[in-house]
Amino acid sequence: MERNVWRKASASGGNGGQCVEVMVTHDAVKVRDTKDAGAGPVHVYTHAEWNAFVDGVKKGEFDL
C-alpha cells in the first residue's frame, strides 16, 4: 500500500460524508473524519494498535 496518502473506502461512495479516511505512514496509521475536510482532529495509532483493531473487526469483536 502506498504510504502518506489519505484513503477512503470505495464502498463509502455518496453517503453524505459519513466515513473516515486512513493514512499509513512509516511509523503510524492516521484516521480522520472526511466531513472535516482535513480541519478536524486526526487520531494516530501505532501499526501494532491498528493491526489489533483490524483483527478484532474481522473476528466480530465489535459487533453489536
mmJSON file of the N, C-alpha and C atoms, coordinates in Angstrom:
{"data_MODEL":{"atom_site":{
"group_PDB":["ATOM","ATOM","ATOM","ATOM","ATOM","ATOM","ATOM","ATOM","ATOM","ATOM","ATOM","ATOM","ATOM","ATOM","ATOM","ATOM","ATOM","ATOM","ATOM","ATOM","ATOM","ATOM","ATOM","ATOM","ATOM","ATOM","ATOM","ATOM","ATOM","ATOM","ATOM","ATOM","ATOM","ATOM","ATOM","ATOM","ATOM","ATOM","ATOM","ATOM","ATOM","ATOM","ATOM","ATOM","ATOM","ATOM","ATOM","ATOM","ATOM","ATOM","ATOM","ATOM","ATOM","ATOM","ATOM","ATOM","ATOM","ATOM","ATOM","ATOM","ATOM","ATOM","ATOM","ATOM","ATOM","ATOM","ATOM","ATOM","ATOM","ATOM","ATOM","ATOM","ATOM","ATOM","ATOM","ATOM","ATOM","ATOM","ATOM","ATOM","ATOM","ATOM","ATOM","ATOM","ATOM","ATOM","ATOM","ATOM","ATOM","ATOM","ATOM","ATOM","ATOM","ATOM","ATOM","ATOM","ATOM","ATOM","ATOM","ATOM","ATOM","ATOM","ATOM","ATOM","ATOM","ATOM","ATOM","ATOM","ATOM","ATOM","ATOM","ATOM","ATOM","ATOM","ATOM","ATOM","ATOM","ATOM","ATOM","ATOM","ATOM","ATOM","ATOM","ATOM","ATOM","ATOM","ATOM","ATOM","ATOM","ATOM","ATOM","ATOM","ATOM","ATOM","ATOM","ATOM","ATOM","ATOM","ATOM","ATOM","ATOM","ATOM","ATOM","ATOM","ATOM","ATOM","ATOM","ATOM","ATOM","ATOM","ATOM","ATOM","ATOM","ATOM","ATOM","ATOM","ATOM","ATOM","ATOM","ATOM","ATOM","ATOM","ATOM","ATOM","ATOM","ATOM","ATOM","ATOM","ATOM","ATOM","ATOM","ATOM","ATOM","ATOM","ATOM","ATOM","ATOM","ATOM","ATOM","ATOM","ATOM","ATOM","ATOM","ATOM","ATOM","ATOM","ATOM","ATOM","ATOM","ATOM","ATOM","ATOM"],
"id":[1,2,3,4,5,6,7,8,9,10,11,12,13,14,15,16,17,18,19,20,21,22,23,24,25,26,27,28,29,30,31,32,33,34,35,36,37,38,39,40,41,42,43,44,45,46,47,48,49,50,51,52,53,54,55,56,57,58,59,60,61,62,63,64,65,66,67,68,69,70,71,72,73,74,75,76,77,78,79,80,81,82,83,84,85,86,87,88,89,90,91,92,93,94,95,96,97,98,99,100,101,102,103,104,105,106,107,108,109,110,111,112,113,114,115,116,117,118,119,120,121,122,123,124,125,126,127,128,129,130,131,132,133,134,135,136,137,138,139,140,141,142,143,144,145,146,147,148,149,150,151,152,153,154,155,156,157,158,159,160,161,162,163,164,165,166,167,168,169,170,171,172,173,174,175,176,177,178,179,180,181,182,183,184,185,186,187,188,189,190,191,192],
"type_symbol":["N","C","C","N","C","C","N","C","C","N","C","C","N","C","C","N","C","C","N","C","C","N","C","C","N","C","C","N","C","C","N","C","C","N","C","C","N","C","C","N","C","C","N","C","C","N","C","C","N","C","C","N","C","C","N","C","C","N","C","C","N","C","C","N","C","C","N","C","C","N","C","C","N","C","C","N","C","C","N","C","C","N","C","C","N","C","C","N","C","C","N","C","C","N","C","C","N","C","C","N","C","C","N","C","C","N","C","C","N","C","C","N","C","C","N","C","C","N","C","C","N","C","C","N","C","C","N","C","C","N","C","C","N","C","C","N","C","C","N","C","C","N","C","C","N","C","C","N","C","C","N","C","C","N","C","C","N","C","C","N","C","C","N","C","C","N","C","C","N","C","C","N","C","C","N","C","C","N","C","C","N","C","C","N","C","C","N","C","C","N","C","C"],
"label_atom_id":["N","CA","C","N","CA","C","N","CA","C","N","CA","C","N","CA","C","N","CA","C","N","CA","C","N","CA","C","N","CA","C","N","CA","C","N","CA","C","N","CA","C","N","CA","C","N","CA","C","N","CA","C","N","CA","C","N","CA","C","N","CA","C","N","CA","C","N","CA","C","N","CA","C","N","CA","C","N","CA","C","N","CA","C","N","CA","C","N","CA","C","N","CA","C","N","CA","C","N","CA","C","N","CA","C","N","CA","C","N","CA","C","N","CA","C","N","CA","C","N","CA","C","N","CA","C","N","CA","C","N","CA","C","N","CA","C","N","CA","C","N","CA","C","N","CA","C","N","CA","C","N","CA","C","N","CA","C","N","CA","C","N","CA","C","N","CA","C","N","CA","C","N","CA","C","N","CA","C","N","CA","C","N","CA","C","N","CA","C","N","CA","C","N","CA","C","N","CA","C","N","CA","C","N","CA","C","N","CA","C","N","CA","C","N","CA","C","N","CA","C","N","CA","C"],
"label_alt_id":[null,null,null,null,null,null,null,null,null,null,null,null,null,null,null,null,null,null,null,null,null,null,null,null,null,null,null,null,null,null,null,null,null,null,null,null,null,null,null,null,null,null,null,null,null,null,null,null,null,null,null,null,null,null,null,null,null,null,null,null,null,null,null,null,null,null,null,null,null,null,null,null,null,null,null,null,null,null,null,null,null,null,null,null,null,null,null,null,null,null,null,null,null,null,null,null,null,null,null,null,null,null,null,null,null,null,null,null,null,null,null,null,null,null,null,null,null,null,null,null,null,null,null,null,null,null,null,null,null,null,null,null,null,null,null,null,null,null,null,null,null,null,null,null,null,null,null,null,null,null,null,null,null,null,null,null,null,null,null,null,null,null,null,null,null,null,null,null,null,null,null,null,null,null,null,null,null,null,null,null,null,null,null,null,null,null,null,null,null,null,null,null],
"label_comp_id":["MET","MET","MET","GLU","GLU","GLU","ARG","ARG","ARG","ASN","ASN","ASN","VAL","VAL","VAL","TRP","TRP","TRP","ARG","ARG","ARG","LYS","LYS","LYS","ALA","ALA","ALA","SER","SER","SER","ALA","ALA","ALA","SER","SER","SER","GLY","GLY","GLY","GLY","GLY","GLY","ASN","ASN","ASN","GLY","GLY","GLY","GLY","GLY","GLY","GLN","GLN","GLN","CYS","CYS","CYS","VAL","VAL","VAL","GLU","GLU","GLU","VAL","VAL","VAL","MET","MET","MET","VAL","VAL","VAL","THR","THR","THR","HIS","HIS","HIS","ASP","ASP","ASP","ALA","ALA","ALA","VAL","VAL","VAL","LYS","LYS","LYS","VAL","VAL","VAL","ARG","ARG","ARG","ASP","ASP","ASP","THR","THR","THR","LYS","LYS","LYS","ASP","ASP","ASP","ALA","ALA","ALA","GLY","GLY","GLY","ALA","ALA","ALA","GLY","GLY","GLY","PRO","PRO","PRO","VAL","VAL","VAL","HIS","HIS","HIS","VAL","VAL","VAL","TYR","TYR","TYR","THR","THR","THR","HIS","HIS","HIS","ALA","ALA","ALA","GLU","GLU","GLU","TRP","TRP","TRP","ASN","ASN","ASN","ALA","ALA","ALA","PHE","PHE","PHE","VAL","VAL","VAL","ASP","ASP","ASP","GLY","GLY","GLY","VAL","VAL","VAL","LYS","LYS","LYS","LYS","LYS","LYS","GLY","GLY","GLY","GLU","GLU","GLU","PHE","PHE","PHE","ASP","ASP","ASP","LEU","LEU","LEU"],
"label_asym_id":["A","A","A","A","A","A","A","A","A","A","A","A","A","A","A","A","A","A","A","A","A","A","A","A","A","A","A","A","A","A","A","A","A","A","A","A","A","A","A","A","A","A","A","A","A","A","A","A","A","A","A","A","A","A","A","A","A","A","A","A","A","A","A","A","A","A","A","A","A","A","A","A","A","A","A","A","A","A","A","A","A","A","A","A","A","A","A","A","A","A","A","A","A","A","A","A","A","A","A","A","A","A","A","A","A","A","A","A","A","A","A","A","A","A","A","A","A","A","A","A","A","A","A","A","A","A","A","A","A","A","A","A","A","A","A","A","A","A","A","A","A","A","A","A","A","A","A","A","A","A","A","A","A","A","A","A","A","A","A","A","A","A","A","A","A","A","A","A","A","A","A","A","A","A","A","A","A","A","A","A","A","A","A","A","A","A","A","A","A","A","A","A"],
"label_entity_id":["1","1","1","1","1","1","1","1","1","1","1","1","1","1","1","1","1","1","1","1","1","1","1","1","1","1","1","1","1","1","1","1","1","1","1","1","1","1","1","1","1","1","1","1","1","1","1","1","1","1","1","1","1","1","1","1","1","1","1","1","1","1","1","1","1","1","1","1","1","1","1","1","1","1","1","1","1","1","1","1","1","1","1","1","1","1","1","1","1","1","1","1","1","1","1","1","1","1","1","1","1","1","1","1","1","1","1","1","1","1","1","1","1","1","1","1","1","1","1","1","1","1","1","1","1","1","1","1","1","1","1","1","1","1","1","1","1","1","1","1","1","1","1","1","1","1","1","1","1","1","1","1","1","1","1","1","1","1","1","1","1","1","1","1","1","1","1","1","1","1","1","1","1","1","1","1","1","1","1","1","1","1","1","1","1","1","1","1","1","1","1","1"],
"label_seq_id":[1,1,1,2,2,2,3,3,3,4,4,4,5,5,5,6,6,6,7,7,7,8,8,8,9,9,9,10,10,10,11,11,11,12,12,12,13,13,13,14,14,14,15,15,15,16,16,16,17,17,17,18,18,18,19,19,19,20,20,20,21,21,21,22,22,22,23,23,23,24,24,24,25,25,25,26,26,26,27,27,27,28,28,28,29,29,29,30,30,30,31,31,31,32,32,32,33,33,33,34,34,34,35,35,35,36,36,36,37,37,37,38,38,38,39,39,39,40,40,40,41,41,41,42,42,42,43,43,43,44,44,44,45,45,45,46,46,46,47,47,47,48,48,48,49,49,49,50,50,50,51,51,51,52,52,52,53,53,53,54,54,54,55,55,55,56,56,56,57,57,57,58,58,58,59,59,59,60,60,60,61,61,61,62,62,62,63,63,63,64,64,64],
"pdbx_PDB_ins_code":[null,null,null,null,null,null,null,null,null,null,null,null,null,null,null,null,null,null,null,null,null,null,null,null,null,null,null,null,null,null,null,null,null,null,null,null,null,null,null,null,null,null,null,null,null,null,null,null,null,null,null,null,null,null,null,null,null,null,null,null,null,null,null,null,null,null,null,null,null,null,null,null,null,null,null,null,null,null,null,null,null,null,null,null,null,null,null,null,null,null,null,null,null,null,null,null,null,null,null,null,null,null,null,null,null,null,null,null,null,null,null,null,null,null,null,null,null,null,null,null,null,null,null,null,null,null,null,null,null,null,null,null,null,null,null,null,null,null,null,null,null,null,null,null,null,null,null,null,null,null,null,null,null,null,null,null,null,null,null,null,null,null,null,null,null,null,null,null,null,null,null,null,null,null,null,null,null,null,null,null,null,null,null,null,null,null,null,null,null,null,null,null],
"Cartn_x":[0.844,0.0,0.886,0.51,1.254,1.099,2.179,2.156,1.967,1.579,1.425,0.364,-0.683,-1.803,-3.087,-3.971,-5.264,-6.103,-6.694,-7.514,-8.879,-9.894,-11.269,-11.773,-12.546,-13.089,-13.946,-13.773,-14.575,-16.058,-16.371,-17.763,-18.446,-17.68,-18.29,-18.958,-18.666,-19.329,-20.057,-21.358,-22.147,-22.953,-22.307,-23.042,-23.097,-22.909,-23.023,-21.858,-20.687,-19.511,-19.439,-20.202,-20.196,-19.216,-17.944,-16.925,-15.62,-14.629,-13.319,-12.287,-11.165,-10.022,-8.875,-8.04,-6.895,-5.632,-4.565,-3.253,-2.236,-1.499,-0.428,0.888,1.639,2.953,3.988,5.227,6.307,6.128,5.696,5.644,4.256,3.195,1.867,0.769,-0.439,-1.644,-2.514,-2.935,-3.706,-5.129,-6.097,-7.508,-8.165,-8.981,-9.703,-11.1,-11.972,-13.338,-13.335,-13.879,-13.842,-14.637,-15.69,-16.519,-15.806,-14.72,-13.954,-12.983,-12.866,-12.007,-10.59,-10.071,-8.696,-8.533,-9.614,-9.518,-9.777,-10.29,-10.62,-9.467,-9.733,-8.685,-8.268,-7.045,-6.511,-6.111,-6.637,-6.29,-5.086,-4.079,-2.834,-2.635,-2.35,-2.158,-0.853,-0.24,0.922,0.435,1.334,0.95,0.408,0.985,0.507,-0.917,-1.203,-2.559,-3.551,-3.198,-4.084,-4.338,-3.284,-3.437,-4.325,-4.209,-5.063,-6.526,-6.76,-8.113,-8.707,-7.967,-8.45,-8.717,-7.85,-8.052,-9.345,-9.589,-10.819,-12.071,-11.993,-13.122,-13.406,-12.365,-12.521,-13.097,-12.791,-13.275,-14.655,-15.198,-16.52,-16.559,-15.416,-15.354,-16.167,-16.455,-17.171,-18.621,-19.063,-20.441,-21.402,-22.494,-23.495,-24.41],
"Cartn_y":[-1.183,0.0,1.242,2.194,3.45,4.185,4.756,5.459,6.961,7.616,9.072,9.612,8.816,9.235,8.93,9.921,9.683,8.805,7.745,6.822,6.667,6.562,6.353,5.094,4.296,3.069,3.386,2.637,2.864,2.622,1.784,1.49,2.673,3.68,4.816,5.793,5.729,6.481,7.742,7.817,9.019,8.939,8.767,8.623,9.917,11.045,12.316,12.621,12.06,12.362,11.617,10.561,9.795,8.629,8.981,7.943,8.516,7.669,8.093,7.839,8.519,8.304,7.788,6.985,6.385,6.682,7.016,7.215,6.345,5.569,4.755,5.485,5.716,6.328,5.315,5.712,4.809,4.3,5.176,4.792,4.834,5.105,5.22,5.014,4.869,4.864,5.996,6.881,8.051,7.919,8.375,8.27,9.633,10.059,11.326,11.196,12.092,12.152,12.946,12.395,13.074,14.369,14.471,15.687,16.911,16.702,17.822,18.411,17.773,18.256,18.576,17.757,17.95,18.949,19.591,20.612,20.051,18.841,18.253,17.464,16.793,16.014,14.797,14.375,13.164,12.221,11.016,10.002,9.234,9.042,8.395,7.119,6.015,4.707,4.082,3.287,2.527,1.436,0.861,-0.227,-1.412,-1.68,-2.789,-2.532,-1.308,-0.964,-1.107,-0.6,-0.674,-2.126,-2.931,-4.339,-5.08,-4.762,-5.383,-4.973,-3.712,-3.236,-3.953,-3.996,-4.652,-6.135,-6.784,-8.192,-8.368,-7.466,-7.523,-7.328,-6.421,-6.197,-7.463,-8.076,-9.279,-10.426,-10.479,-11.542,-11.246,-10.059,-9.712,-9.215,-8.819,-8.384,-7.112,-6.344,-5.097,-5.144,-6.325,-6.47,-6.204,-5.543,-5.246,-6.427],
"Cartn_z":[0.0,0.0,0.0,-0.834,-0.884,0.444,0.919,2.198,2.005,3.089,3.142,2.183,1.946,1.113,1.868,1.998,2.637,1.726,2.286,1.504,2.158,1.31,1.758,1.078,1.782,1.201,-0.013,-1.087,-2.289,-2.017,-1.038,-0.692,-0.008,0.418,1.122,0.164,-1.115,-2.184,-1.782,-2.101,-1.854,-0.583,0.534,1.791,2.595,1.962,2.674,3.586,3.325,4.132,5.436,5.571,6.816,6.724,6.611,6.537,7.083,7.152,7.621,6.535,6.665,5.785,6.633,6.014,6.708,5.92,6.642,6.026,6.762,6.007,6.584,6.35,7.419,7.316,7.78,7.764,8.171,9.598,10.496,11.905,12.544,11.737,12.338,11.302,11.825,10.995,11.52,10.611,10.999,10.455,11.255,10.885,11.109,10.129,10.277,9.661,10.052,9.537,8.24,7.174,5.883,5.857,6.631,6.566,7.138,7.884,8.426,7.404,6.244,5.147,5.609,6.485,6.948,8.068,8.506,9.55,10.946,11.028,12.317,12.912,14.025,14.689,13.866,14.074,13.461,14.594,14.555,15.546,15.016,15.86,15.437,16.241,15.528,16.148,15.654,16.501,16.05,15.1,14.347,13.448,14.249,15.405,16.246,16.729,17.149,17.592,16.442,15.281,14.124,13.725,13.687,13.32,14.314,15.61,16.622,16.402,16.064,15.784,14.576,13.483,12.261,12.528,13.275,13.624,14.419,15.376,16.167,15.321,14.353,13.446,12.657,12.113,11.32,12.138,13.428,14.303,14.892,14.61,15.104,16.538,17.081,18.481,18.75,17.728,17.915,17.433,17.021,16.562,17.716,17.432,18.452,18.675],
"occupancy":[1.0,1.0,1.0,1.0,1.0,1.0,1.0,1.0,1.0,1.0,1.0,1.0,1.0,1.0,1.0,1.0,1.0,1.0,1.0,1.0,1.0,1.0,1.0,1.0,1.0,1.0,1.0,1.0,1.0,1.0,1.0,1.0,1.0,1.0,1.0,1.0,1.0,1.0,1.0,1.0,1.0,1.0,1.0,1.0,1.0,1.0,1.0,1.0,1.0,1.0,1.0,1.0,1.0,1.0,1.0,1.0,1.0,1.0,1.0,1.0,1.0,1.0,1.0,1.0,1.0,1.0,1.0,1.0,1.0,1.0,1.0,1.0,1.0,1.0,1.0,1.0,1.0,1.0,1.0,1.0,1.0,1.0,1.0,1.0,1.0,1.0,1.0,1.0,1.0,1.0,1.0,1.0,1.0,1.0,1.0,1.0,1.0,1.0,1.0,1.0,1.0,1.0,1.0,1.0,1.0,1.0,1.0,1.0,1.0,1.0,1.0,1.0,1.0,1.0,1.0,1.0,1.0,1.0,1.0,1.0,1.0,1.0,1.0,1.0,1.0,1.0,1.0,1.0,1.0,1.0,1.0,1.0,1.0,1.0,1.0,1.0,1.0,1.0,1.0,1.0,1.0,1.0,1.0,1.0,1.0,1.0,1.0,1.0,1.0,1.0,1.0,1.0,1.0,1.0,1.0,1.0,1.0,1.0,1.0,1.0,1.0,1.0,1.0,1.0,1.0,1.0,1.0,1.0,1.0,1.0,1.0,1.0,1.0,1.0,1.0,1.0,1.0,1.0,1.0,1.0,1.0,1.0,1.0,1.0,1.0,1.0,1.0,1.0,1.0,1.0,1.0,1.0],
"B_iso_or_equiv":[0.0,0.0,0.0,0.0,0.0,0.0,0.0,0.0,0.0,0.0,0.0,0.0,0.0,0.0,0.0,0.0,0.0,0.0,0.0,0.0,0.0,0.0,0.0,0.0,0.0,0.0,0.0,0.0,0.0,0.0,0.0,0.0,0.0,0.0,0.0,0.0,0.0,0.0,0.0,0.0,0.0,0.0,0.0,0.0,0.0,0.0,0.0,0.0,0.0,0.0,0.0,0.0,0.0,0.0,0.0,0.0,0.0,0.0,0.0,0.0,0.0,0.0,0.0,0.0,0.0,0.0,0.0,0.0,0.0,0.0,0.0,0.0,0.0,0.0,0.0,0.0,0.0,0.0,0.0,0.0,0.0,0.0,0.0,0.0,0.0,0.0,0.0,0.0,0.0,0.0,0.0,0.0,0.0,0.0,0.0,0.0,0.0,0.0,0.0,0.0,0.0,0.0,0.0,0.0,0.0,0.0,0.0,0.0,0.0,0.0,0.0,0.0,0.0,0.0,0.0,0.0,0.0,0.0,0.0,0.0,0.0,0.0,0.0,0.0,0.0,0.0,0.0,0.0,0.0,0.0,0.0,0.0,0.0,0.0,0.0,0.0,0.0,0.0,0.0,0.0,0.0,0.0,0.0,0.0,0.0,0.0,0.0,0.0,0.0,0.0,0.0,0.0,0.0,0.0,0.0,0.0,0.0,0.0,0.0,0.0,0.0,0.0,0.0,0.0,0.0,0.0,0.0,0.0,0.0,0.0,0.0,0.0,0.0,0.0,0.0,0.0,0.0,0.0,0.0,0.0,0.0,0.0,0.0,0.0,0.0,0.0,0.0,0.0,0.0,0.0,0.0,0.0],
"pdbx_formal_charge":[null,null,null,null,null,null,null,null,null,null,null,null,null,null,null,null,null,null,null,null,null,null,null,null,null,null,null,null,null,null,null,null,null,null,null,null,null,null,null,null,null,null,null,null,null,null,null,null,null,null,null,null,null,null,null,null,null,null,null,null,null,null,null,null,null,null,null,null,null,null,null,null,null,null,null,null,null,null,null,null,null,null,null,null,null,null,null,null,null,null,null,null,null,null,null,null,null,null,null,null,null,null,null,null,null,null,null,null,null,null,null,null,null,null,null,null,null,null,null,null,null,null,null,null,null,null,null,null,null,null,null,null,null,null,null,null,null,null,null,null,null,null,null,null,null,null,null,null,null,null,null,null,null,null,null,null,null,null,null,null,null,null,null,null,null,null,null,null,null,null,null,null,null,null,null,null,null,null,null,null,null,null,null,null,null,null,null,null,null,null,null,null],
"auth_seq_id":[1,1,1,2,2,2,3,3,3,4,4,4,5,5,5,6,6,6,7,7,7,8,8,8,9,9,9,10,10,10,11,11,11,12,12,12,13,13,13,14,14,14,15,15,15,16,16,16,17,17,17,18,18,18,19,19,19,20,20,20,21,21,21,22,22,22,23,23,23,24,24,24,25,25,25,26,26,26,27,27,27,28,28,28,29,29,29,30,30,30,31,31,31,32,32,32,33,33,33,34,34,34,35,35,35,36,36,36,37,37,37,38,38,38,39,39,39,40,40,40,41,41,41,42,42,42,43,43,43,44,44,44,45,45,45,46,46,46,47,47,47,48,48,48,49,49,49,50,50,50,51,51,51,52,52,52,53,53,53,54,54,54,55,55,55,56,56,56,57,57,57,58,58,58,59,59,59,60,60,60,61,61,61,62,62,62,63,63,63,64,64,64],
"auth_comp_id":["MET","MET","MET","GLU","GLU","GLU","ARG","ARG","ARG","ASN","ASN","ASN","VAL","VAL","VAL","TRP","TRP","TRP","ARG","ARG","ARG","LYS","LYS","LYS","ALA","ALA","ALA","SER","SER","SER","ALA","ALA","ALA","SER","SER","SER","GLY","GLY","GLY","GLY","GLY","GLY","ASN","ASN","ASN","GLY","GLY","GLY","GLY","GLY","GLY","GLN","GLN","GLN","CYS","CYS","CYS","VAL","VAL","VAL","GLU","GLU","GLU","VAL","VAL","VAL","MET","MET","MET","VAL","VAL","VAL","THR","THR","THR","HIS","HIS","HIS","ASP","ASP","ASP","ALA","ALA","ALA","VAL","VAL","VAL","LYS","LYS","LYS","VAL","VAL","VAL","ARG","ARG","ARG","ASP","ASP","ASP","THR","THR","THR","LYS","LYS","LYS","ASP","ASP","ASP","ALA","ALA","ALA","GLY","GLY","GLY","ALA","ALA","ALA","GLY","GLY","GLY","PRO","PRO","PRO","VAL","VAL","VAL","HIS","HIS","HIS","VAL","VAL","VAL","TYR","TYR","TYR","THR","THR","THR","HIS","HIS","HIS","ALA","ALA","ALA","GLU","GLU","GLU","TRP","TRP","TRP","ASN","ASN","ASN","ALA","ALA","ALA","PHE","PHE","PHE","VAL","VAL","VAL","ASP","ASP","ASP","GLY","GLY","GLY","VAL","VAL","VAL","LYS","LYS","LYS","LYS","LYS","LYS","GLY","GLY","GLY","GLU","GLU","GLU","PHE","PHE","PHE","ASP","ASP","ASP","LEU","LEU","LEU"],
"auth_asym_id":["A","A","A","A","A","A","A","A","A","A","A","A","A","A","A","A","A","A","A","A","A","A","A","A","A","A","A","A","A","A","A","A","A","A","A","A","A","A","A","A","A","A","A","A","A","A","A","A","A","A","A","A","A","A","A","A","A","A","A","A","A","A","A","A","A","A","A","A","A","A","A","A","A","A","A","A","A","A","A","A","A","A","A","A","A","A","A","A","A","A","A","A","A","A","A","A","A","A","A","A","A","A","A","A","A","A","A","A","A","A","A","A","A","A","A","A","A","A","A","A","A","A","A","A","A","A","A","A","A","A","A","A","A","A","A","A","A","A","A","A","A","A","A","A","A","A","A","A","A","A","A","A","A","A","A","A","A","A","A","A","A","A","A","A","A","A","A","A","A","A","A","A","A","A","A","A","A","A","A","A","A","A","A","A","A","A","A","A","A","A","A","A"],
"auth_atom_id":["N","CA","C","N","CA","C","N","CA","C","N","CA","C","N","CA","C","N","CA","C","N","CA","C","N","CA","C","N","CA","C","N","CA","C","N","CA","C","N","CA","C","N","CA","C","N","CA","C","N","CA","C","N","CA","C","N","CA","C","N","CA","C","N","CA","C","N","CA","C","N","CA","C","N","CA","C","N","CA","C","N","CA","C","N","CA","C","N","CA","C","N","CA","C","N","CA","C","N","CA","C","N","CA","C","N","CA","C","N","CA","C","N","CA","C","N","CA","C","N","CA","C","N","CA","C","N","CA","C","N","CA","C","N","CA","C","N","CA","C","N","CA","C","N","CA","C","N","CA","C","N","CA","C","N","CA","C","N","CA","C","N","CA","C","N","CA","C","N","CA","C","N","CA","C","N","CA","C","N","CA","C","N","CA","C","N","CA","C","N","CA","C","N","CA","C","N","CA","C","N","CA","C","N","CA","C","N","CA","C","N","CA","C","N","CA","C","N","CA","C","N","CA","C"],
"pdbx_PDB_model_num":[1,1,1,1,1,1,1,1,1,1,1,1,1,1,1,1,1,1,1,1,1,1,1,1,1,1,1,1,1,1,1,1,1,1,1,1,1,1,1,1,1,1,1,1,1,1,1,1,1,1,1,1,1,1,1,1,1,1,1,1,1,1,1,1,1,1,1,1,1,1,1,1,1,1,1,1,1,1,1,1,1,1,1,1,1,1,1,1,1,1,1,1,1,1,1,1,1,1,1,1,1,1,1,1,1,1,1,1,1,1,1,1,1,1,1,1,1,1,1,1,1,1,1,1,1,1,1,1,1,1,1,1,1,1,1,1,1,1,1,1,1,1,1,1,1,1,1,1,1,1,1,1,1,1,1,1,1,1,1,1,1,1,1,1,1,1,1,1,1,1,1,1,1,1,1,1,1,1,1,1,1,1,1,1,1,1,1,1,1,1,1,1]
}}}
